[in-house]
Amino acid sequence: MPTGGACGHALCLNATVSLCVLNDVTAVGTAFVVWGLVTLEVWPTFLGSVLVYYGKLWFLDRMVWLYEDVIAHNEHYRSWLDGH
């Protein structure tokens, strides 16, 4: 049985703008990581890693909320929990 995060990610097409912003935060963090690794600087690498990590965790949290909202109103998605 898939987890809420995995099922929620399939619903990303219906997500709100805030989810796109969280992906942008992760992209900015990735840029900092790359910059820090290329220049061998600790602070941009660390900052970028924190942005990537927390951006993705928050995104996953929003996906689970979205999934929970959808299964409350849609029988098809609710059936995923039953395994049918």
Phi and psi in radians as a Rosetta constraint file:
Dihedral C 1 N 2 CA 2 C 2 CIRCULARHARMONIC -1.228 0.35
Dihedral N 2 CA 2 C 2 N 3 CIRCULARHARMONIC 2.698 0.35
Dihedral C 2 N 3 CA 3 C 3 CIRCULARHARMONIC -1.438 0.35
Dihedral N 3 CA 3 C 3 N 4 CIRCULARHARMONIC 2.937 0.35
Dihedral C 3 N 4 CA 4 C 4 CIRCULARHARMONIC -1.046 0.35
Dihedral N 4 CA 4 C 4 N 5 CIRCULARHARMONIC -0.663 0.35
Dihedral C 4 N 5 CA 5 C 5 CIRCULARHARMONIC -1.140 0.35
Dihedral N 5 CA 5 C 5 N 6 CIRCULARHARMONIC -0.760 0.35
Dihedral C 5 N 6 CA 6 C 6 CIRCULARHARMONIC -1.173 0.35
Dihedral N 6 CA 6 C 6 N 7 CIRCULARHARMONIC -0.780 0.35
Dihedral C 6 N 7 CA 7 C 7 CIRCULARHARMONIC -1.189 0.35
Dihedral N 7 CA 7 C 7 N 8 CIRCULARHARMONIC -0.679 0.35
Dihedral C 7 N 8 CA 8 C 8 CIRCULARHARMONIC -1.087 0.35
Dihedral N 8 CA 8 C 8 N 9 CIRCULARHARMONIC -0.593 0.35
Dihedral C 8 N 9 CA 9 C 9 CIRCULARHARMONIC -1.150 0.35
Dihedral N 9 CA 9 C 9 N 10 CIRCULARHARMONIC -0.528 0.35
Dihedral C 9 N 10 CA 10 C 10 CIRCULARHARMONIC -1.141 0.35
Dihedral N 10 CA 10 C 10 N 11 CIRCULARHARMONIC -0.333 0.35
Dihedral C 10 N 11 CA 11 C 11 CIRCULARHARMONIC -1.658 0.35
Dihedral N 11 CA 11 C 11 N 12 CIRCULARHARMONIC 0.225 0.35
Dihedral C 11 N 12 CA 12 C 12 CIRCULARHARMONIC -1.043 0.35
Dihedral N 12 CA 12 C 12 N 13 CIRCULARHARMONIC -0.503 0.35
Dihedral C 12 N 13 CA 13 C 13 CIRCULARHARMONIC -1.096 0.35
Dihedral N 13 CA 13 C 13 N 14 CIRCULARHARMONIC -0.451 0.35
Dihedral C 13 N 14 CA 14 C 14 CIRCULARHARMONIC -1.688 0.35
Dihedral N 14 CA 14 C 14 N 15 CIRCULARHARMONIC 0.178 0.35
Dihedral C 14 N 15 CA 15 C 15 CIRCULARHARMONIC -1.315 0.35
Dihedral N 15 CA 15 C 15 N 16 CIRCULARHARMONIC 2.857 0.35
Dihedral C 15 N 16 CA 16 C 16 CIRCULARHARMONIC -1.495 0.35
Dihedral N 16 CA 16 C 16 N 17 CIRCULARHARMONIC 3.057 0.35
Dihedral C 16 N 17 CA 17 C 17 CIRCULARHARMONIC -1.077 0.35
Dihedral N 17 CA 17 C 17 N 18 CIRCULARHARMONIC -0.556 0.35
Dihedral C 17 N 18 CA 18 C 18 CIRCULARHARMONIC -1.038 0.35
Dihedral N 18 CA 18 C 18 N 19 CIRCULARHARMONIC -0.559 0.35
Dihedral C 18 N 19 CA 19 C 19 CIRCULARHARMONIC -1.212 0.35
Dihedral N 19 CA 19 C 19 N 20 CIRCULARHARMONIC -0.629 0.35
Dihedral C 19 N 20 CA 20 C 20 CIRCULARHARMONIC -1.146 0.35
Dihedral N 20 CA 20 C 20 N 21 CIRCULARHARMONIC -0.657 0.35
Dihedral C 20 N 21 CA 21 C 21 CIRCULARHARMONIC -1.111 0.35
Dihedral N 21 CA 21 C 21 N 22 CIRCULARHARMONIC -0.713 0.35
Dihedral C 21 N 22 CA 22 C 22 CIRCULARHARMONIC -1.133 0.35
Dihedral N 22 CA 22 C 22 N 23 CIRCULARHARMONIC -0.632 0.35
Dihedral C 22 N 23 CA 23 C 23 CIRCULARHARMONIC -1.151 0.35
Dihedral N 23 CA 23 C 23 N 24 CIRCULARHARMONIC -0.633 0.35
Dihedral C 23 N 24 CA 24 C 24 CIRCULARHARMONIC -1.141 0.35
Dihedral N 24 CA 24 C 24 N 25 CIRCULARHARMONIC -0.675 0.35
Dihedral C 24 N 25 CA 25 C 25 CIRCULARHARMONIC -1.054 0.35
Dihedral N 25 CA 25 C 25 N 26 CIRCULARHARMONIC -0.747 0.35
Dihedral C 25 N 26 CA 26 C 26 CIRCULARHARMONIC -1.123 0.35
Dihedral N 26 CA 26 C 26 N 27 CIRCULARHARMONIC -0.690 0.35
Dihedral C 26 N 27 CA 27 C 27 CIRCULARHARMONIC -1.130 0.35
Dihedral N 27 CA 27 C 27 N 28 CIRCULARHARMONIC -0.729 0.35
Dihedral C 27 N 28 CA 28 C 28 CIRCULARHARMONIC -1.099 0.35
Dihedral N 28 CA 28 C 28 N 29 CIRCULARHARMONIC -0.729 0.35
Dihedral C 28 N 29 CA 29 C 29 CIRCULARHARMONIC -1.067 0.35
Dihedral N 29 CA 29 C 29 N 30 CIRCULARHARMONIC -0.696 0.35
Dihedral C 29 N 30 CA 30 C 30 CIRCULARHARMONIC -1.099 0.35
Dihedral N 30 CA 30 C 30 N 31 CIRCULARHARMONIC -0.705 0.35
Dihedral C 30 N 31 CA 31 C 31 CIRCULARHARMONIC -1.070 0.35
Dihedral N 31 CA 31 C 31 N 32 CIRCULARHARMONIC -0.715 0.35
Dihedral C 31 N 32 CA 32 C 32 CIRCULARHARMONIC -1.121 0.35
Dihedral N 32 CA 32 C 32 N 33 CIRCULARHARMONIC -0.701 0.35
Dihedral C 32 N 33 CA 33 C 33 CIRCULARHARMONIC -1.091 0.35
Dihedral N 33 CA 33 C 33 N 34 CIRCULARHARMONIC -0.824 0.35
Dihedral C 33 N 34 CA 34 C 34 CIRCULARHARMONIC -1.071 0.35
Dihedral N 34 CA 34 C 34 N 35 CIRCULARHARMONIC -0.808 0.35
Dihedral C 34 N 35 CA 35 C 35 CIRCULARHARMONIC -1.026 0.35
Dihedral N 35 CA 35 C 35 N 36 CIRCULARHARMONIC -0.816 0.35
Dihedral C 35 N 36 CA 36 C 36 CIRCULARHARMONIC -1.108 0.35
Dihedral N 36 CA 36 C 36 N 37 CIRCULARHARMONIC -0.664 0.35
Dihedral C 36 N 37 CA 37 C 37 CIRCULARHARMONIC -1.262 0.35
Dihedral N 37 CA 37 C 37 N 38 CIRCULARHARMONIC -0.668 0.35
Dihedral C 37 N 38 CA 38 C 38 CIRCULARHARMONIC -1.163 0.35
Dihedral N 38 CA 38 C 38 N 39 CIRCULARHARMONIC -0.734 0.35
Dihedral C 38 N 39 CA 39 C 39 CIRCULARHARMONIC -1.586 0.35
Dihedral N 39 CA 39 C 39 N 40 CIRCULARHARMONIC -0.022 0.35
Dihedral C 39 N 40 CA 40 C 40 CIRCULARHARMONIC 0.981 0.35
Dihedral N 40 CA 40 C 40 N 41 CIRCULARHARMONIC 0.756 0.35
Dihedral C 40 N 41 CA 41 C 41 CIRCULARHARMONIC -1.841 0.35
Dihedral N 41 CA 41 C 41 N 42 CIRCULARHARMONIC 2.434 0.35
Dihedral C 41 N 42 CA 42 C 42 CIRCULARHARMONIC -1.374 0.35
Dihedral N 42 CA 42 C 42 N 43 CIRCULARHARMONIC -0.810 0.35
Dihedral C 42 N 43 CA 43 C 43 CIRCULARHARMONIC -1.108 0.35
Dihedral N 43 CA 43 C 43 N 44 CIRCULARHARMONIC -0.739 0.35
Dihedral C 43 N 44 CA 44 C 44 CIRCULARHARMONIC -1.217 0.35
Dihedral N 44 CA 44 C 44 N 45 CIRCULARHARMONIC -0.564 0.35
Dihedral C 44 N 45 CA 45 C 45 CIRCULARHARMONIC -1.137 0.35
Dihedral N 45 CA 45 C 45 N 46 CIRCULARHARMONIC -0.793 0.35
Dihedral C 45 N 46 CA 46 C 46 CIRCULARHARMONIC -1.149 0.35
Dihedral N 46 CA 46 C 46 N 47 CIRCULARHARMONIC -0.836 0.35
Dihedral C 46 N 47 CA 47 C 47 CIRCULARHARMONIC -1.029 0.35
Dihedral N 47 CA 47 C 47 N 48 CIRCULARHARMONIC -0.793 0.35
Dihedral C 47 N 48 CA 48 C 48 CIRCULARHARMONIC -1.091 0.35
Dihedral N 48 CA 48 C 48 N 49 CIRCULARHARMONIC -0.705 0.35
Dihedral C 48 N 49 CA 49 C 49 CIRCULARHARMONIC -1.100 0.35
Dihedral N 49 CA 49 C 49 N 50 CIRCULARHARMONIC -0.720 0.35
Dihedral C 49 N 50 CA 50 C 50 CIRCULARHARMONIC -1.118 0.35
Dihedral N 50 CA 50 C 50 N 51 CIRCULARHARMONIC -0.773 0.35
Dihedral C 50 N 51 CA 51 C 51 CIRCULARHARMONIC -1.094 0.35
Dihedral N 51 CA 51 C 51 N 52 CIRCULARHARMONIC -0.758 0.35
Dihedral C 51 N 52 CA 52 C 52 CIRCULARHARMONIC -1.105 0.35
Dihedral N 52 CA 52 C 52 N 53 CIRCULARHARMONIC -0.841 0.35
Dihedral C 52 N 53 CA 53 C 53 CIRCULARHARMONIC -1.084 0.35
Dihedral N 53 CA 53 C 53 N 54 CIRCULARHARMONIC -0.925 0.35
Dihedral C 53 N 54 CA 54 C 54 CIRCULARHARMONIC -1.272 0.35
Dihedral N 54 CA 54 C 54 N 55 CIRCULARHARMONIC -0.562 0.35
Dihedral C 54 N 55 CA 55 C 55 CIRCULARHARMONIC -1.075 0.35
Dihedral N 55 CA 55 C 55 N 56 CIRCULARHARMONIC -0.770 0.35
Dihedral C 55 N 56 CA 56 C 56 CIRCULARHARMONIC -1.246 0.35
Dihedral N 56 CA 56 C 56 N 57 CIRCULARHARMONIC -0.666 0.35
Dihedral C 56 N 57 CA 57 C 57 CIRCULARHARMONIC -1.088 0.35
Dihedral N 57 CA 57 C 57 N 58 CIRCULARHARMONIC -0.752 0.35
Dihedral C 57 N 58 CA 58 C 58 CIRCULARHARMONIC -1.177 0.35
Dihedral N 58 CA 58 C 58 N 59 CIRCULARHARMONIC -0.680 0.35
Dihedral C 58 N 59 CA 59 C 59 CIRCULARHARMONIC -1.049 0.35
Dihedral N 59 CA 59 C 59 N 60 CIRCULARHARMONIC -0.796 0.35
Dihedral C 59 N 60 CA 60 C 60 CIRCULARHARMONIC -1.074 0.35
Dihedral N 60 CA 60 C 60 N 61 CIRCULARHARMONIC -0.713 0.35
Dihedral C 60 N 61 CA 61 C 61 CIRCULARHARMONIC -1.043 0.35
Dihedral N 61 CA 61 C 61 N 62 CIRCULARHARMONIC -0.773 0.35
Dihedral C 61 N 62 CA 62 C 62 CIRCULARHARMONIC -1.140 0.35
Dihedral N 62 CA 62 C 62 N 63 CIRCULARHARMONIC -0.639 0.35
Dihedral C 62 N 63 CA 63 C 63 CIRCULARHARMONIC -1.139 0.35
Dihedral N 63 CA 63 C 63 N 64 CIRCULARHARMONIC -0.684 0.35
Dihedral C 63 N 64 CA 64 C 64 CIRCULARHARMONIC -1.141 0.35
Dihedral N 64 CA 64 C 64 N 65 CIRCULARHARMONIC -0.722 0.35
Dihedral C 64 N 65 CA 65 C 65 CIRCULARHARMONIC -1.075 0.35
Dihedral N 65 CA 65 C 65 N 66 CIRCULARHARMONIC -0.753 0.35
Dihedral C 65 N 66 CA 66 C 66 CIRCULARHARMONIC -1.089 0.35
Dihedral N 66 CA 66 C 66 N 67 CIRCULARHARMONIC -0.774 0.35
Dihedral C 66 N 67 CA 67 C 67 CIRCULARHARMONIC -1.059 0.35
Dihedral N 67 CA 67 C 67 N 68 CIRCULARHARMONIC -0.786 0.35
Dihedral C 67 N 68 CA 68 C 68 CIRCULARHARMONIC -1.069 0.35
Dihedral N 68 CA 68 C 68 N 69 CIRCULARHARMONIC -0.688 0.35
Dihedral C 68 N 69 CA 69 C 69 CIRCULARHARMONIC -1.129 0.35
Dihedral N 69 CA 69 C 69 N 70 CIRCULARHARMONIC -0.707 0.35
Dihedral C 69 N 70 CA 70 C 70 CIRCULARHARMONIC -1.226 0.35
Dihedral N 70 CA 70 C 70 N 71 CIRCULARHARMONIC -0.753 0.35
Dihedral C 70 N 71 CA 71 C 71 CIRCULARHARMONIC -1.188 0.35
Dihedral N 71 CA 71 C 71 N 72 CIRCULARHARMONIC -0.379 0.35
Dihedral C 71 N 72 CA 72 C 72 CIRCULARHARMONIC -1.229 0.35
Dihedral N 72 CA 72 C 72 N 73 CIRCULARHARMONIC -0.388 0.35
Dihedral C 72 N 73 CA 73 C 73 CIRCULARHARMONIC -2.098 0.35
Dihedral N 73 CA 73 C 73 N 74 CIRCULARHARMONIC -0.007 0.35
Dihedral C 73 N 74 CA 74 C 74 CIRCULARHARMONIC -2.392 0.35
Dihedral N 74 CA 74 C 74 N 75 CIRCULARHARMONIC 2.067 0.35
Dihedral C 74 N 75 CA 75 C 75 CIRCULARHARMONIC -1.132 0.35
Dihedral N 75 CA 75 C 75 N 76 CIRCULARHARMONIC -0.625 0.35
Dihedral C 75 N 76 CA 76 C 76 CIRCULARHARMONIC -1.025 0.35
Dihedral N 76 CA 76 C 76 N 77 CIRCULARHARMONIC -0.858 0.35
Dihedral C 76 N 77 CA 77 C 77 CIRCULARHARMONIC -1.229 0.35
Dihedral N 77 CA 77 C 77 N 78 CIRCULARHARMONIC -0.577 0.35
Dihedral C 77 N 78 CA 78 C 78 CIRCULARHARMONIC -1.114 0.35
Dihedral N 78 CA 78 C 78 N 79 CIRCULARHARMONIC -0.546 0.35
Dihedral C 78 N 79 CA 79 C 79 CIRCULARHARMONIC -1.173 0.35
Dihedral N 79 CA 79 C 79 N 80 CIRCULARHARMONIC -0.351 0.35
Dihedral C 79 N 80 CA 80 C 80 CIRCULARHARMONIC -1.051 0.35
Dihedral N 80 CA 80 C 80 N 81 CIRCULARHARMONIC -0.591 0.35
Dihedral C 80 N 81 CA 81 C 81 CIRCULARHARMONIC -1.251 0.35
Dihedral N 81 CA 81 C 81 N 82 CIRCULARHARMONIC -0.466 0.35
Dihedral C 81 N 82 CA 82 C 82 CIRCULARHARMONIC -1.453 0.35
Dihedral N 82 CA 82 C 82 N 83 CIRCULARHARMONIC -0.269 0.35
Dihedral C 82 N 83 CA 83 C 83 CIRCULARHARMONIC 1.436 0.35
Dihedral N 83 CA 83 C 83 N 84 CIRCULARHARMONIC 0.270 0.35
